[in-house]
Amino acid sequence: MMVVGVLTASLGLHLALLQCVAWSCMFSGFLRSGDSFPAALGKTFDGNHPCSLCAWVRSKATEPSRDAAPRHGQPDLPKLELARPSSEPDWLPPEPGNLRVPPASWFASTRTSRPPVPPPRASRS
């Protein structure tokens, strides 16, 4: 349980949880004040009516972290890139004339011999 808490805090998920709480409180407050459901939903997410908790979460999310401070006397380590940058996303279908097909050597070789003929089945009489 402690590991989950530490991971949540280190990834900044606590701010996302607090933002969800703020949105819930804002939405219910707008409904209680007499706004209709669509109007309350619009006021909650339009950004023009932030509550104090929303402002606090935004200030914490935009302030630089302590890890981002420059380290004097230590060399800058190269950043590890986990995904290669691509000019086009892989999840989009290829354009009609731009279909990439692997070379023929990538496919299994073609059989030249015929498969063996199975032995005849014993007749049941």
PyMOL commands that set and color helices and strands:
alter all, ss='L'
color gray80, all
select helices_A, chain A and resi 2-11+13-32+37-45+52-62+66-68+104-106
alter helices_A, ss='H'
color red, helices_A
deselect
rebuild
show_as cartoon
